[in-house]
Amino acid sequence: MAVLGILVGVVTGLVVNLFRFLLESTMPFFTGLHHDDFESLPTHWHFFLPVLGCLLIGQLLHMLSPELRGMGVSYVIDKVQNFRSHMPFRNALVQFTTASIALLSGGSCGREGPAIHLGGSSGGLLGYWLGLPNNSIRTLIAAGSSAAIAAAFNTPIAGVIFAMEVILMEYAVTGLIPVIIAAVSGTVITQILYGDDPVFILDSVVMNSLWLIPYVVLMGLVIGALASLFVTLHKIAASFNHIDLRVRLLLIGLMTGCVALFVPQVMGTGYDSLNDALSGNLGLTFLLVLLTVKLLVSATGLGLGLPGGLIGPSLVVGGIAGAVLGIIGEQIFPGTLSSTAFYVLIGMCAMMGATLQAPLAALMALLELSNNPNIILPAMIIIVVANLTSSELFNTRSIFLNTLSPRKQHFPAELSRYLSRYGVSTVANYKFVTLLPDSDKDKMRKALENNPEWIIIDYEGNNDAVIGRPALELAMINPDFSLKKLEKAQSIVPVSHNATLLEALETLTEKNVSYGYIHESYKTGSAGFSGIFCLDDIMNFYKGTQ
């Protein structure tokens, strides 16, 4: 798995940087722009470019089946949390194509979400092609997601924490090494291809005085409320997914185009405006207008189905909100506050943490982006306050969970999380023999010479049965004994060799049986019966490792 972590990181780094290269090299060819500078376009293109882009995306997606339209971070989380770990290559191709069109046509979205999908698909497809069990594929998807964030921002630690907080939704030592290695490998690929230049232009920023802490807390409350508003707007827009996709995308294009006629900075990722805010080059009135339209257009457009990322807009909205609060604070307390860049930076990560409900990932991103440990204290304060404001005061969940497929929980969350980390082969017993129901006693005695613990009666259908060796030996004393009339045999059901222990437990529970067998073993490549387990094996494994 450690070796596969390297491979996933390298592949993800190459794919994510190919995505970046195509965007950066294609944009000047089509629009003459560099670095997302859509405001330099002629005014009429501010309207027509997003409309045409959304029309093209809508037509492309309309031609595809609904299964191929699954994209983005929510799609990756759904695959991991609902234990359907296979991520088809065609979905990744659709994500790559449609996200490129959305970003090139000025859609108000980010490129990190599509990058995470591409990274998760890289890991998932590798595991699938190698025939690995679902718990291993799950780890490789997380490794790919980690490498994607690391490669996109040059932030390996934030990539690891993001994979744990957002994708796996747990901190566990199991599988951590491949995730770390993948993040490092993805970052190395980015630095080889693009150098170690930061995504955002940052000067050294510090908190001038501890007396600023109350104001930082106030900022956390405001940004937490903005995060809740962002998530709520996204959720409301997503509730209209019953409307024809082409109509929804046309509405996105018209909305973006109409707003861009007056505020063209709303187009694209908005990172150029964020860098201007970090430099203190934007006035308060413009910042307030940009904050309003960026939040509304991004949240609504992405909720309606624009195939772009959510992380970028959350950073931009948070950074602009930080700039606004910094300027207002300076006007109220002249000469006492820190630089505008300080408020932009902590606002960015507070908004990201509250929107994603991933406080530690946001903190690590801030630390790596700023390369400044002096900012950790105020960052911790504002991120925690913003998260609590959004989740507790406004009862808002992570934005990704709003579109996550519901999963019926049959078992306690702790048990489910733990069993999902291990494959069913962990508890498999290979000491068994298979007999046909018409086997005579001579065949039975010969089969028992191998000292099996279990005997599977193969009815060549869905009604297979299992019996322990002692019970069979006792039953054979009866001269009228026949496997067809064996009363002590119990039903046994098939479980895929790729299944996790949780999937195996769910199968036994749903079928109301106590025994299962593994078929099509990835170890031997053989079909049929290749391992046997029971309900007690799974529960004893869980109890014995706690």
Secondary structure, DSSP 8 states (H G I E B T S, - for coil): -HHHHHHHHHHHHHHHHHHHHHHHHHHHHHH--STT-GGGS-HHHHHHHHHHHHHHHHHHHHTS-GGGG--HHHHHHHHHHTT-----HHHHHHHHHHHHHHHHTT-S-BSHHHHHHHHHHHHHHHHHHTT--HHHHHHHHHHHHHHHHHHHHT-HHHHHHHIIIIII-S--STTHHHHHHHHHHHHHHHHHHHTT--SS---------GGGHHHHHHHHHHHHHHHHHHHHHHHHHHTTTTS-HHHHHHHHHHHHHHHHTT-GGGSS--HHHHHHHHTT-S-HHHHHHHHHHHHHHHHHHHHHT--SBSHHHHHHHHHHHHHHHHHHHHHHSTTTS--HHHHHHHHHHHHHHHHHT-HHHHHHHHHHHHT-GGGHHHHHHHHHHHHHIIIIIS----GGGGGS------S-HHHHHHHTTSBGGGG-B--EEEE-TT--HHHHHHHHTT--SEEEE--SSS--EEEEHHHHHHHTTSTT--GGG-SS-EEEEEEETT-BHHHHHHHHHHHT-SEEEEES-TTT---SEEEEEEHHHHHHHHHHT-
